[in-house]
């Protein structure tokens, strides 16, 4: 009987402590990934090339 | 028609051929690993150059995969450059940007010479 009381006390204390400790999470702020393009081409060509590249990088491509 | 022999009773020639094939298979790094798998395992990632690269210490298998993919990509970039009358370097730069944009979160990308997880 005493053993059950002892175990219960330990459990209660444990639960109490667990409830008291705040969870502190430290996360480094992630800067956005920026890519500086230095490509000088006509807008029209840029659009066309982007479209062709999108095909290359589509989901069913084995090159991406 | 000679009866087919199996297992321990293979004619000597059969064993030699088998040994040769096994030897060849062991010598060539197999392309059993595909690009998607390698990426999701964090072994390779996209770079701003438009090509893939190993993230850390590359096994022969990873190296073979990277070379294989990049070789094919280079051919595609050259084709696109020719078709649009622009420099291959420009296509590569545009490709690099696009590839990084399309990389799903959790995978690695190399920007400004640094590997980071998206």
Backbone of each chain as nested JSON, in Angstrom:
{
  "chains": [
    {"id": "A", "residues": [
      {"number": 1, "name": "UNK", "atoms": {"N": [0.841, -1.209, 0.0], "CA": [0.0, 0.0, 0.0], "C": [0.873, 1.255, 0.0]}},
      {"number": 2, "name": "UNK", "atoms": {"N": [1.903, 1.243, 0.876], "CA": [2.797, 2.406, 0.941], "C": [3.482, 2.624, -0.404]}},
      {"number": 3, "name": "UNK", "atoms": {"N": [3.818, 1.488, -1.065], "CA": [4.53, 1.6, -2.328], "C": [3.672, 2.324, -3.371]}},
      {"number": 4, "name": "UNK", "atoms": {"N": [2.366, 2.066, -3.365], "CA": [1.481, 2.71, -4.338], "C": [1.429, 4.199, -4.064]}},
      {"number": 5, "name": "UNK", "atoms": {"N": [1.35, 4.563, -2.79], "CA": [1.34, 5.984, -2.446], "C": [2.597, 6.672, -2.956]}},
      {"number": 6, "name": "UNK", "atoms": {"N": [3.723, 5.989, -2.713], "CA": [5.007, 6.556, -3.118], "C": [5.041, 6.781, -4.625]}},
      {"number": 7, "name": "UNK", "atoms": {"N": [4.612, 5.768, -5.371], "CA": [4.621, 5.871, -6.832], "C": [3.703, 6.987, -7.285]}},
      {"number": 8, "name": "UNK", "atoms": {"N": [2.531, 7.064, -6.656], "CA": [1.554, 8.099, -7.003], "C": [2.112, 9.484, -6.758]}},
      {"number": 9, "name": "UNK", "atoms": {"N": [2.837, 9.637, -5.652], "CA": [3.429, 10.931, -5.296], "C": [4.445, 11.345, -6.351]}},
      {"number": 10, "name": "UNK", "atoms": {"N": [5.277, 10.374, -6.708], "CA": [6.295, 10.65, -7.715], "C": [5.639, 11.076, -9.031]}},
      {"number": 11, "name": "UNK", "atoms": {"N": [4.593, 10.346, -9.403], "CA": [3.879, 10.669, -10.647], "C": [3.299, 12.075, -10.6]}},
      {"number": 12, "name": "UNK", "atoms": {"N": [2.66, 12.381, -9.464], "CA": [2.019, 13.69, -9.336], "C": [3.047, 14.813, -9.42]}},
      {"number": 13, "name": "UNK", "atoms": {"N": [4.166, 14.625, -8.709], "CA": [5.235, 15.623, -8.739], "C": [5.768, 15.787, -10.175]}},
      {"number": 14, "name": "UNK", "atoms": {"N": [5.988, 14.637, -10.796], "CA": [6.504, 14.667, -12.16], "C": [5.598, 15.438, -13.097]}},
      {"number": 15, "name": "UNK", "atoms": {"N": [4.289, 15.137, -12.976], "CA": [3.313, 15.808, -13.836], "C": [3.314, 17.305, -13.565]}},
      {"number": 16, "name": "UNK", "atoms": {"N": [3.434, 17.639, -12.293], "CA": [3.448, 19.057, -11.917], "C": [4.651, 19.77, -12.503]}},
      {"number": 17, "name": "UNK", "atoms": {"N": [5.809, 19.136, -12.392], "CA": [7.022, 19.749, -12.924], "C": [6.927, 19.917, -14.441]}},
      {"number": 18, "name": "UNK", "atoms": {"N": [6.433, 18.879, -15.087], "CA": [6.315, 18.888, -16.55], "C": [5.4, 20.018, -17.002]}},
      {"number": 19, "name": "UNK", "atoms": {"N": [4.357, 20.264, -16.256], "CA": [3.418, 21.324, -16.625], "C": [4.035, 22.699, -16.424]}},
      {"number": 20, "name": "UNK", "atoms": {"N": [4.981, 22.794, -15.483], "CA": [5.557, 24.095, -15.166], "C": [6.638, 24.533, -16.137]}},
      {"number": 21, "name": "UNK", "atoms": {"N": [7.389, 23.573, -16.672], "CA": [8.513, 23.977, -17.537], "C": [8.017, 24.45, -18.89]}},
      {"number": 22, "name": "UNK", "atoms": {"N": [8.292, 25.693, -19.233], "CA": [7.878, 26.207, -20.544], "C": [8.764, 25.614, -21.632]}},
      {"number": 23, "name": "UNK", "atoms": {"N": [8.204, 25.361, -22.785], "CA": [9.019, 24.853, -23.893], "C": [9.598, 26.043, -24.635]}},
      {"number": 24, "name": "UNK", "atoms": {"N": [10.908, 26.099, -24.631], "CA": [11.569, 27.19, -25.332], "C": [12.206, 26.624, -26.587]}},
      {"number": 25, "name": "UNK", "atoms": {"N": [11.791, 27.127, -27.725], "CA": [12.35, 26.636, -28.972], "C": [13.136, 27.751, -29.638]}},
      {"number": 26, "name": "UNK", "atoms": {"N": [14.394, 27.471, -29.891], "CA": [15.217, 28.485, -30.548], "C": [15.37, 28.118, -32.017]}},
      {"number": 27, "name": "UNK", "atoms": {"N": [14.833, 28.96, -32.879], "CA": [14.97, 28.702, -34.315], "C": [15.625, 29.892, -34.985]}},
      {"number": 28, "name": "UNK", "atoms": {"N": [16.634, 29.618, -35.743], "CA": [17.288, 30.703, -36.472], "C": [16.358, 31.175, -37.577]}},
      {"number": 29, "name": "UNK", "atoms": {"N": [16.17, 32.453, -37.718], "CA": [15.298, 32.954, -38.789], "C": [15.921, 32.625, -40.14]}},
      {"number": 30, "name": "UNK", "atoms": {"N": [15.129, 32.023, -41.009], "CA": [15.68, 31.644, -42.316], "C": [15.446, 32.76, -43.31]}},
      {"number": 31, "name": "UNK", "atoms": {"N": [16.572, 33.297, -43.838], "CA": [16.402, 34.348, -44.85], "C": [15.938, 33.674, -46.123]}},
      {"number": 32, "name": "UNK", "atoms": {"N": [15.163, 34.389, -46.903], "CA": [14.701, 33.813, -48.162], "C": [15.887, 33.599, -49.103]}},
      {"number": 33, "name": "UNK", "atoms": {"N": [15.779, 32.584, -49.913], "CA": [16.833, 32.282, -50.874], "C": [16.714, 33.243, -52.038]}},
      {"number": 34, "name": "UNK", "atoms": {"N": [17.731, 34.074, -52.229], "CA": [17.68, 35.023, -53.344], "C": [18.752, 34.688, -54.371]}},
      {"number": 35, "name": "UNK", "atoms": {"N": [18.331, 34.673, -55.593], "CA": [19.267, 34.392, -56.678], "C": [19.366, 35.637, -57.544]}},
      {"number": 36, "name": "UNK", "atoms": {"N": [20.572, 36.175, -57.651], "CA": [20.749, 37.372, -58.459], "C": [21.132, 36.989, -59.873]}},
      {"number": 37, "name": "UNK", "atoms": {"N": [20.176, 37.159, -60.771], "CA": [20.418, 36.839, -62.168], "C": [21.069, 38.002, -62.878]}},
      {"number": 38, "name": "UNK", "atoms": {"N": [22.082, 37.685, -63.654], "CA": [22.721, 38.738, -64.429], "C": [22.596, 38.41, -65.913]}},
      {"number": 39, "name": "UNK", "atoms": {"N": [21.356, 38.142, -66.298], "CA": [21.114, 37.731, -67.677], "C": [20.418, 38.855, -68.428]}},
      {"number": 40, "name": "UNK", "atoms": {"N": [21.034, 39.263, -69.536], "CA": [20.434, 40.336, -70.322], "C": [19.93, 39.81, -71.652]}},
      {"number": 41, "name": "UNK", "atoms": {"N": [18.652, 39.48, -71.681], "CA": [18.061, 39.026, -72.945], "C": [16.67, 39.628, -73.088]}},
      {"number": 42, "name": "UNK", "atoms": {"N": [16.194, 39.62, -74.324], "CA": [14.856, 40.149, -74.573], "C": [13.827, 39.432, -73.727]}},
      {"number": 43, "name": "UNK", "atoms": {"N": [12.821, 40.17, -73.319], "CA": [11.77, 39.615, -72.473], "C": [11.076, 38.432, -73.152]}},
      {"number": 44, "name": "UNK", "atoms": {"N": [10.819, 38.621, -74.461], "CA": [10.135, 37.551, -75.216], "C": [10.921, 36.249, -75.167]}},
      {"number": 45, "name": "UNK", "atoms": {"N": [12.238, 36.389, -75.393], "CA": [13.092, 35.206, -75.401], "C": [13.135, 34.603, -74.003]}},
      {"number": 46, "name": "UNK", "atoms": {"N": [13.183, 35.457, -73.017], "CA": [13.208, 35.003, -71.625], "C": [11.984, 34.156, -71.316]}},
      {"number": 47, "name": "UNK", "atoms": {"N": [10.834, 34.637, -71.765], "CA": [9.587, 33.907, -71.526], "C": [9.621, 32.541, -72.198]}},
      {"number": 48, "name": "UNK", "atoms": {"N": [10.125, 32.537, -73.451], "CA": [10.162, 31.284, -74.203], "C": [11.12, 30.29, -73.548]}},
      {"number": 49, "name": "UNK", "atoms": {"N": [12.285, 30.783, -73.182], "CA": [13.29, 29.909, -72.552], "C": [12.781, 29.372, -71.219]}},
      {"number": 50, "name": "UNK", "atoms": {"N": [12.118, 30.23, -70.452], "CA": [11.566, 29.79, -69.164], "C": [10.566, 28.668, -69.359]}},
      {"number": 51, "name": "UNK", "atoms": {"N": [9.777, 28.783, -70.414], "CA": [8.78, 27.756, -70.685], "C": [9.464, 26.442, -71.052]}},
      {"number": 52, "name": "UNK", "atoms": {"N": [10.508, 26.539, -71.889], "CA": [11.229, 25.33, -72.288], "C": [11.912, 24.681, -71.086]}},
      {"number": 53, "name": "UNK", "atoms": {"N": [12.439, 25.514, -70.218], "CA": [13.098, 24.99, -69.023], "C": [12.08, 24.338, -68.088]}},
      {"number": 54, "name": "UNK", "atoms": {"N": [10.885, 24.908, -68.022], "CA": [9.843, 24.325, -67.18], "C": [9.505, 22.91, -67.624]}},
      {"number": 55, "name": "UNK", "atoms": {"N": [9.564, 22.687, -68.938], "CA": [9.305, 21.334, -69.443], "C": [10.408, 20.394, -68.974]}},
      {"number": 56, "name": "UNK", "atoms": {"N": [11.616, 20.924, -69.012], "CA": [12.772, 20.128, -68.603], "C": [12.7, 19.755, -67.129]}},
      {"number": 57, "name": "UNK", "atoms": {"N": [12.129, 20.651, -66.333], "CA": [12.067, 20.433, -64.897], "C": [10.691, 19.971, -64.427]}},
      {"number": 58, "name": "UNK", "atoms": {"N": [9.926, 19.421, -65.328], "CA": [8.593, 18.956, -64.929], "C": [8.72, 17.697, -64.073]}},
      {"number": 59, "name": "UNK", "atoms": {"N": [7.619, 17.338, -63.455], "CA": [7.646, 16.249, -62.479], "C": [8.023, 14.893, -63.05]}},
      {"number": 60, "name": "UNK", "atoms": {"N": [7.693, 14.671, -64.303], "CA": [7.989, 13.342, -64.834], "C": [9.31, 13.312, -65.598]}},
      {"number": 61, "name": "UNK", "atoms": {"N": [10.112, 14.369, -65.388], "CA": [11.396, 14.396, -66.074], "C": [12.439, 13.635, -65.261]}},
      {"number": 62, "name": "UNK", "atoms": {"N": [13.311, 12.901, -65.933], "CA": [14.357, 12.212, -65.185], "C": [15.619, 13.058, -65.112]}},
      {"number": 63, "name": "UNK", "atoms": {"N": [15.459, 14.31, -65.569], "CA": [16.601, 15.221, -65.48], "C": [16.428, 16.209, -64.349]}},
      {"number": 64, "name": "UNK", "atoms": {"N": [15.392, 16.029, -63.578], "CA": [15.167, 16.937, -62.455], "C": [14.848, 16.178, -61.195]}}
    ]},
    {"id": "B", "residues": [
      {"number": 1, "name": "UNK", "atoms": {"N": [20.784, -30.925, -80.171], "CA": [20.624, -29.798, -79.246], "C": [21.125, -30.232, -77.867]}},
      {"number": 2, "name": "UNK", "atoms": {"N": [22.133, -29.517, -77.381], "CA": [22.726, -29.904, -76.085], "C": [21.723, -29.627, -74.969]}},
      {"number": 3, "name": "UNK", "atoms": {"N": [21.691, -30.519, -74.02], "CA": [20.795, -30.346, -72.861], "C": [21.316, -29.176, -72.017]}},
      {"number": 4, "name": "UNK", "atoms": {"N": [20.405, -28.327, -71.537], "CA": [20.816, -27.188, -70.703], "C": [21.341, -27.695, -69.37]}},
      {"number": 5, "name": "UNK", "atoms": {"N": [22.478, -27.189, -68.959], "CA": [23.005, -27.603, -67.661], "C": [22.772, -26.496, -66.649]}},
      {"number": 6, "name": "UNK", "atoms": {"N": [22.527, -26.824, -65.438], "CA": [22.274, -25.802, -64.428], "C": [23.237, -25.912, -63.26]}},
      {"number": 7, "name": "UNK", "atoms": {"N": [23.35, -24.829, -62.523], "CA": [24.101, -24.742, -61.263], "C": [25.456, -25.411, -61.324]}},
      {"number": 8, "name": "UNK", "atoms": {"N": [25.701, -26.334, -60.459], "CA": [27.025, -26.921, -60.325], "C": [27.502, -27.646, -61.564]}},
      {"number": 9, "name": "UNK", "atoms": {"N": [26.554, -27.992, -62.434], "CA": [26.978, -28.756, -63.597], "C": [27.095, -27.89, -64.846]}},
      {"number": 10, "name": "UNK", "atoms": {"N": [27.324, -26.536, -64.654], "CA": [27.539, -25.629, -65.793], "C": [28.826, -26.02, -66.501]}},
      {"number": 11, "name": "UNK", "atoms": {"N": [28.82, -25.996, -67.784], "CA": [30.083, -26.241, -68.49], "C": [31.059, -25.113, -68.165]}},
      {"number": 12, "name": "UNK", "atoms": {"N": [32.342, -25.367, -68.272], "CA": [33.359, -24.392, -67.874], "C": [33.126, -23.038, -68.561]}},
      {"number": 13, "name": "UNK", "atoms": {"N": [32.74, -23.084, -69.827], "CA": [32.542, -21.831, -70.562], "C": [31.459, -20.988, -69.903]}},
      {"number": 14, "name": "UNK", "atoms": {"N": [30.403, -21.678, -69.441], "CA": [29.295, -20.975, -68.803], "C": [29.76, -20.23, -67.579]}},
      {"number": 15, "name": "UNK", "atoms": {"N": [30.603, -20.885, -66.757], "CA": [31.103, -20.262, -65.541], "C": [31.954, -19.047, -65.858]}},
      {"number": 16, "name": "UNK", "atoms": {"N": [32.777, -19.191, -66.891], "CA": [33.65, -18.077, -67.266], "C": [32.824, -16.862, -67.676]}},
      {"number": 17, "name": "UNK", "atoms": {"N": [31.793, -17.123, -68.473], "CA": [30.931, -16.024, -68.92], "C": [30.262, -15.366, -67.718]}},
      {"number": 18, "name": "UNK", "atoms": {"N": [29.795, -16.203, -66.799], "CA": [29.123, -15.692, -65.612], "C": [30.067, -14.814, -64.794]}},
      {"number": 19, "name": "UNK", "atoms": {"N": [31.289, -15.318, -64.606], "CA": [32.293, -14.563, -63.85], "C": [32.575, -13.218, -64.508]}},
      {"number": 20, "name": "UNK", "atoms": {"N": [32.677, -13.258, -65.823], "CA": [32.972, -12.048, -66.584], "C": [31.875, -11.01, -66.394]}},
      {"number": 21, "name": "UNK", "atoms": {"N": [30.617, -11.464, -66.468], "CA": [29.478, -10.566, -66.309], "C": [29.44, -9.965, -64.909]}},
      {"number": 22, "name": "UNK", "atoms": {"N": [29.674, -10.809, -63.911], "CA": [29.66, -10.326, -62.526], "C": [30.774, -9.301, -62.33]}},
      {"number": 23, "name": "UNK", "atoms": {"N": [31.936, -9.63, -62.906], "CA": [33.07, -8.719, -62.799], "C": [32.764, -7.359, -63.401]}},
      {"number": 24, "name": "UNK", "atoms": {"N": [32.137, -7.377, -64.56], "CA": [31.772, -6.141, -65.245], "C": [30.785, -5.343, -64.406]}},
      {"number": 25, "name": "UNK", "atoms": {"N": [29.79, -6.047, -63.9], "CA": [28.75, -5.387, -63.117], "C": [29.351, -4.735, -61.877]}},
      {"number": 26, "name": "UNK", "atoms": {"N": [30.317, -5.392, -61.282], "CA": [30.948, -4.843, -60.084], "C": [31.819, -3.641, -60.427]}},
      {"number": 27, "name": "UNK", "atoms": {"N": [32.41, -3.65, -61.606], "CA": [33.316, -2.574, -62.0], "C": [32.573, -1.293, -62.332]}},
      {"number": 28, "name": "UNK", "atoms": {"N": [31.407, -1.404, -62.949], "CA": [30.665, -0.207, -63.33], "C": [29.755, 0.243, -62.197]}},
      {"number": 29, "name": "UNK", "atoms": {"N": [29.834, 1.527, -61.793], "CA": [28.885, 1.996, -60.775], "C": [27.488, 1.991, -61.367]}},
      {"number": 30, "name": "UNK", "atoms": {"N": [26.642, 1.198, -60.829], "CA": [25.296, 1.023, -61.389], "C": [24.453, 2.275, -61.2]}},
      {"number": 31, "name": "UNK", "atoms": {"N": [23.62, 2.588, -62.19], "CA": [22.733, 3.738, -62.065], "C": [21.419, 3.29, -61.448]}},
      {"number": 32, "name": "UNK", "atoms": {"N": [21.524, 2.517, -60.368], "CA": [20.314, 2.044, -59.706], "C": [19.67, 3.195, -58.959]}},
      {"number": 33, "name": "UNK", "atoms": {"N": [20.488, 4.189, -58.614], "CA": [19.987, 5.342, -57.894], "C": [19.475, 6.354, -58.919]}},
      {"number": 34, "name": "UNK", "atoms": {"N": [18.221, 6.804, -58.787], "CA": [17.767, 7.842, -59.7], "C": [17.808, 9.195, -59.012]}},
      {"number": 35, "name": "UNK", "atoms": {"N": [17.683, 10.24, -59.814], "CA": [17.896, 11.595, -59.327], "C": [16.926, 11.959, -58.2]}},
      {"number": 36, "name": "UNK", "atoms": {"N": [15.671, 11.6, -58.37], "CA": [14.672, 11.946, -57.352], "C": [15.014, 11.309, -56.01]}},
      {"number": 37, "name": "UNK", "atoms": {"N": [15.435, 10.047, -56.057], "CA": [15.814, 9.343, -54.835], "C": [17.013, 10.025, -54.187]}},
      {"number": 38, "name": "UNK", "atoms": {"N": [18.008, 10.312, -55.01], "CA": [19.23, 10.931, -54.496], "C": [18.921, 12.269, -53.845]}},
      {"number": 39, "name": "UNK", "atoms": {"N": [18.006, 13.017, -54.444], "CA": [17.638, 14.315, -53.88], "C": [16.903, 14.156, -52.558]}},
      {"number": 40, "name": "UNK", "atoms": {"N": [15.938, 13.247, -52.533], "CA": [15.153, 13.106, -51.309], "C": [15.979, 12.514, -50.18]}},
      {"number": 41, "name": "UNK", "atoms": {"N": [17.085, 11.862, -50.535], "CA": [17.979, 11.343, -49.508], "C": [19.046, 12.361, -49.107]}},
      {"number": 42, "name": "UNK", "atoms": {"N": [18.982, 13.538, -49.709], "CA": [19.942, 14.576, -49.358], "C": [21.343, 14.335, -49.895]}},
      {"number": 43, "name": "UNK", "atoms": {"N": [21.446, 13.48, -50.911], "CA": [22.759, 13.152, -51.46], "C": [23.203, 14.154, -52.522]}},
      {"number": 44, "name": "UNK", "atoms": {"N": [22.251, 14.646, -53.289], "CA": [22.56, 15.651, -54.305], "C": [21.553, 16.796, -54.199]}},
      {"number": 45, "name": "UNK", "atoms": {"N": [21.913, 17.917, -54.832], "CA": [20.994, 19.052, -54.82], "C": [21.23, 19.933, -56.029]}},
      {"number": 46, "name": "UNK", "atoms": {"N": [20.291, 20.838, -56.27], "CA": [20.398, 21.781, -57.384], "C": [21.337, 22.917, -57.008]}},
      {"number": 47, "name": "UNK", "atoms": {"N": [22.009, 23.437, -57.994], "CA": [22.883, 24.583, -57.76], "C": [22.489, 25.715, -58.694]}},
      {"number": 48, "name": "UNK", "atoms": {"N": [22.968, 26.92, -58.376], "CA": [22.631, 28.1, -59.174], "C": [23.222, 28.008, -60.585]}},
      {"number": 49, "name": "UNK", "atoms": {"N": [24.154, 27.097, -60.799], "CA": [24.797, 26.958, -62.106], "C": [23.908, 26.235, -63.115]}},
      {"number": 50, "name": "UNK", "atoms": {"N": [22.805, 25.659, -62.612], "CA": [21.914, 24.943, -63.524], "C": [22.177, 23.444, -63.545]}},
      {"number": 51, "name": "UNK", "atoms": {"N": [23.161, 23.029, -62.735], "CA": [23.506, 21.615, -62.696], "C": [23.361, 21.072, -61.28]}},
      {"number": 52, "name": "UNK", "atoms": {"N": [23.295, 19.743, -61.176], "CA": [23.205, 19.12, -59.852], "C": [24.608, 18.807, -59.353]}},
      {"number": 53, "name": "UNK", "atoms": {"N": [24.726, 18.726, -58.054], "CA": [26.021, 18.424, -57.449], "C": [25.81, 17.604, -56.178]}},
      {"number": 54, "name": "UNK", "atoms": {"N": [26.821, 16.824, -55.796], "CA": [26.703, 16.07, -54.548], "C": [26.752, 17.04, -53.375]}},
      {"number": 55, "name": "UNK", "atoms": {"N": [25.962, 16.761, -52.353], "CA": [25.916, 17.65, -51.195], "C": [27.135, 17.434, -50.3]}},
      {"number": 56, "name": "UNK", "atoms": {"N": [27.412, 16.157, -50.011], "CA": [28.616, 15.817, -49.246], "C": [29.258, 14.601, -49.902]}},
      {"number": 57, "name": "UNK", "atoms": {"N": [30.423, 14.222, -49.404], "CA": [31.199, 13.108, -49.925], "C": [30.472, 12.159, -50.867]}},
      {"number": 58, "name": "UNK", "atoms": {"N": [30.778, 12.24, -52.145], "CA": [30.023, 11.486, -53.132], "C": [30.582, 10.092, -53.379]}},
      {"number": 59, "name": "UNK", "atoms": {"N": [29.714, 9.105, -53.252], "CA": [30.115, 7.742, -53.594], "C": [30.241, 7.664, -55.114]}},
      {"number": 60, "name": "UNK", "atoms": {"N": [30.917, 6.638, -55.622], "CA": [31.025, 6.487, -57.078], "C": [29.658, 6.458, -57.746]}},
      {"number": 61, "name": "UNK", "atoms": {"N": [28.687, 5.878, -57.047], "CA": [27.342, 5.795, -57.599], "C": [26.741, 7.191, -57.763]}},
      {"number": 62, "name": "UNK", "atoms": {"N": [26.892, 8.018, -56.727], "CA": [26.371, 9.386, -56.773], "C": [27.101, 10.192, -57.839]}},
      {"number": 63, "name": "UNK", "atoms": {"N": [28.41, 10.024, -57.907], "CA": [29.197, 10.743, -58.913], "C": [28.749, 10.385, -60.315]}},
      {"number": 64, "name": "UNK", "atoms": {"N": [28.523, 9.1, -60.546], "CA": [28.082, 8.65, -61.872], "C": [26.727, 9.25, -62.213]}},
      {"number": 65, "name": "UNK", "atoms": {"N": [25.84, 9.28, -61.235], "CA": [24.513, 9.852, -61.442], "C": [24.615, 11.325, -61.803]}},
      {"number": 66, "name": "UNK", "atoms": {"N": [25.4, 12.057, -61.026], "CA": [25.563, 13.505, -61.237], "C": [26.127, 13.77, -62.637]}},
      {"number": 67, "name": "UNK", "atoms": {"N": [27.163, 13.019, -63.012], "CA": [27.764, 13.217, -64.339], "C": [26.768, 12.922, -65.446]}},
      {"number": 68, "name": "UNK", "atoms": {"N": [26.015, 11.843, -65.256], "CA": [25.048, 11.423, -66.249], "C": [23.981, 12.502, -66.459]}},
      {"number": 69, "name": "UNK", "atoms": {"N": [23.41, 12.972, -65.366], "CA": [22.357, 13.989, -65.439], "C": [22.901, 15.284, -66.034]}},
      {"number": 70, "name": "UNK", "atoms": {"N": [24.053, 15.734, -65.541], "CA": [24.607, 17.006, -66.005], "C": [24.98, 16.973, -67.471]}},
      {"number": 71, "name": "UNK", "atoms": {"N": [25.467, 15.821, -67.926], "CA": [25.825, 15.686, -69.339], "C": [24.584, 15.882, -70.21]}},
      {"number": 72, "name": "UNK", "atoms": {"N": [23.479, 15.24, -69.801], "CA": [22.247, 15.367, -70.563], "C": [21.703, 16.784, -70.485]}},
      {"number": 73, "name": "UNK", "atoms": {"N": [21.805, 17.389, -69.328], "CA": [21.313, 18.763, -69.161], "C": [22.1, 19.718, -70.038]}},
      {"number": 74, "name": "UNK", "atoms": {"N": [23.408, 19.534, -70.049], "CA": [24.254, 20.433, -70.848], "C": [23.824, 20.385, -72.311]}},
      {"number": 75, "name": "UNK", "atoms": {"N": [23.532, 19.186, -72.79], "CA": [23.083, 19.025, -74.175], "C": [21.771, 19.77, -74.397]}},
      {"number": 76, "name": "UNK", "atoms": {"N": [20.864, 19.674, -73.444], "CA": [19.582, 20.371, -73.542], "C": [19.773, 21.875, -73.517]}},
      {"number": 77, "name": "UNK", "atoms": {"N": [20.634, 22.36, -72.638], "CA": [20.866, 23.801, -72.535], "C": [21.463, 24.32, -73.843]}},
      {"number": 78, "name": "UNK", "atoms": {"N": [22.362, 23.543, -74.434], "CA": [22.967, 23.96, -75.7], "C": [21.919, 24.024, -76.794]}},
      {"number": 79, "name": "UNK", "atoms": {"N": [21.02, 23.069, -76.779], "CA": [19.941, 23.041, -77.772], "C": [19.053, 24.267, -77.607]}},
      {"number": 80, "name": "UNK", "atoms": {"N": [18.675, 24.566, -76.357], "CA": [17.808, 25.718, -76.094], "C": [18.515, 27.017, -76.476]}},
      {"number": 81, "name": "UNK", "atoms": {"N": [19.797, 27.104, -76.156], "CA": [20.566, 28.31, -76.462], "C": [20.6, 28.55, -77.971]}},
      {"number": 82, "name": "UNK", "atoms": {"N": [20.871, 27.455, -78.7], "CA": [20.935, 27.557, -80.16], "C": [19.58, 27.974, -80.722]}},
      {"number": 83, "name": "UNK", "atoms": {"N": [18.53, 27.337, -80.244], "CA": [17.183, 27.599, -80.747], "C": [16.747, 29.037, -80.499]}},
      {"number": 84, "name": "UNK", "atoms": {"N": [17.257, 29.651, -79.448], "CA": [16.85, 31.008, -79.103], "C": [17.934, 32.049, -79.365]}},
      {"number": 85, "name": "UNK", "atoms": {"N": [19.038, 31.585, -79.906], "CA": [20.152, 32.47, -80.251], "C": [20.649, 33.282, -79.056]}},
      {"number": 86, "name": "UNK", "atoms": {"N": [20.864, 32.592, -77.96], "CA": [21.432, 33.241, -76.773], "C": [22.582, 32.391, -76.244]}},
      {"number": 87, "name": "UNK", "atoms": {"N": [23.345, 32.932, -75.319], "CA": [24.499, 32.21, -74.779], "C": [24.068, 31.052, -73.886]}},
      {"number": 88, "name": "UNK", "atoms": {"N": [24.829, 29.964, -73.956], "CA": [24.55, 28.801, -73.1], "C": [24.605, 29.206, -71.63]}},
      {"number": 89, "name": "UNK", "atoms": {"N": [25.543, 30.084, -71.306], "CA": [25.688, 30.549, -69.921], "C": [24.401, 31.195, -69.424]}},
      {"number": 90, "name": "UNK", "atoms": {"N": [23.716, 31.886, -70.317], "CA": [22.452, 32.515, -69.928], "C": [21.385, 31.458, -69.656]}},
      {"number": 91, "name": "UNK", "atoms": {"N": [21.346, 30.447, -70.5], "CA": [20.385, 29.363, -70.296], "C": [20.68, 28.654, -68.977]}},
      {"number": 92, "name": "UNK", "atoms": {"N": [21.968, 28.418, -68.727], "CA": [22.363, 27.748, -67.484], "C": [21.928, 28.549, -66.257]}},
      {"number": 93, "name": "UNK", "atoms": {"N": [22.144, 29.86, -66.322], "CA": [21.772, 30.72, -65.183], "C": [20.258, 30.699, -64.961]}},
      {"number": 94, "name": "UNK", "atoms": {"N": [19.513, 30.781, -66.049], "CA": [18.054, 30.742, -65.944], "C": [17.598, 29.381, -65.424]}},
      {"number": 95, "name": "UNK", "atoms": {"N": [18.256, 28.343, -65.881], "CA": [17.913, 26.995, -65.445], "C": [18.19, 26.815, -63.955]}},
      {"number": 96, "name": "UNK", "atoms": {"N": [19.329, 27.33, -63.526], "CA": [19.691, 27.214, -62.12], "C": [18.654, 27.859, -61.225]}},
      {"number": 97, "name": "UNK", "atoms": {"N": [18.236, 29.055, -61.627], "CA": [17.226, 29.768, -60.841], "C": [15.927, 28.973, -60.798]}},
      {"number": 98, "name": "UNK", "atoms": {"N": [15.522, 28.471, -61.967], "CA": [14.269, 27.725, -62.039], "C": [14.323, 26.434, -61.23]}},
      {"number": 99, "name": "UNK", "atoms": {"N": [15.447, 25.743, -61.348], "CA": [15.605, 24.465, -60.655], "C": [15.542, 24.659, -59.146]}},
      {"number": 100, "name": "UNK", "atoms": {"N": [16.179, 25.724, -58.679], "CA": [16.158, 26.007, -57.25], "C": [14.753, 26.384, -56.802]}},
      {"number": 101, "name": "UNK", "atoms": {"N": [14.07, 27.168, -57.611], "CA": [12.694, 27.547, -57.275], "C": [11.803, 26.327, -57.151]}},
      {"number": 102, "name": "UNK", "atoms": {"N": [12.024, 25.352, -58.043], "CA": [11.159, 24.191, -58.076], "C": [11.579, 23.099, -57.098]}},
      {"number": 103, "name": "UNK", "atoms": {"N": [12.673, 23.317, -56.411], "CA": [13.107, 22.316, -55.429], "C": [12.134, 22.298, -54.26]}},
      {"number": 104, "name": "UNK", "atoms": {"N": [11.614, 21.144, -53.929], "CA": [10.666, 21.078, -52.801], "C": [11.362, 21.31, -51.458]}},
      {"number": 105, "name": "UNK", "atoms": {"N": [10.635, 21.825, -50.452], "CA": [11.229, 22.049, -49.134], "C": [11.778, 20.763, -48.546]}},
      {"number": 106, "name": "UNK", "atoms": {"N": [12.905, 20.901, -47.852], "CA": [13.527, 19.722, -47.259], "C": [14.723, 19.252, -48.06]}},
      {"number": 107, "name": "UNK", "atoms": {"N": [14.763, 19.626, -49.327], "CA": [15.91, 19.234, -50.151], "C": [16.942, 20.355, -50.149]}},
      {"number": 108, "name": "UNK", "atoms": {"N": [18.147, 19.998, -50.571], "CA": [19.262, 20.945, -50.501], "C": [19.496, 21.689, -51.81]}},
      {"number": 109, "name": "UNK", "atoms": {"N": [19.854, 22.959, -51.672], "CA": [20.217, 23.749, -52.84], "C": [21.511, 24.498, -52.535]}},
      {"number": 110, "name": "UNK", "atoms": {"N": [22.252, 24.778, -53.588], "CA": [23.511, 25.503, -53.4], "C": [23.408, 26.873, -54.038]}},
      {"number": 111, "name": "UNK", "atoms": {"N": [23.384, 27.887, -53.184], "CA": [23.284, 29.275, -53.644], "C": [24.444, 30.051, -53.036]}},
      {"number": 112, "name": "UNK", "atoms": {"N": [25.087, 30.89, -53.846], "CA": [26.249, 31.657, -53.37], "C": [27.315, 30.743, -52.793]}},
      {"number": 113, "name": "UNK", "atoms": {"N": [27.475, 29.582, -53.376], "CA": [28.515, 28.657, -52.944], "C": [28.222, 27.957, -51.634]}},
      {"number": 114, "name": "UNK", "atoms": {"N": [26.999, 28.122, -51.126], "CA": [26.643, 27.53, -49.841], "C": [25.511, 26.536, -50.003]}},
      {"number": 115, "name": "UNK", "atoms": {"N": [25.621, 25.398, -49.33], "CA": [24.52, 24.448, -49.338], "C": [23.551, 24.837, -48.234]}},
      {"number": 116, "name": "UNK", "atoms": {"N": [22.278, 24.875, -48.566], "CA": [21.292, 25.08, -47.53], "C": [20.046, 24.265, -47.843]}},
      {"number": 117, "name": "UNK", "atoms": {"N": [19.312, 23.998, -46.802], "CA": [18.1, 23.216, -46.935], "C": [16.959, 24.167, -47.219]}},
      {"number": 118, "name": "UNK", "atoms": {"N": [16.177, 23.855, -48.203], "CA": [15.067, 24.752, -48.547], "C": [13.976, 24.702, -47.508]}}
    ]}
  ]
}
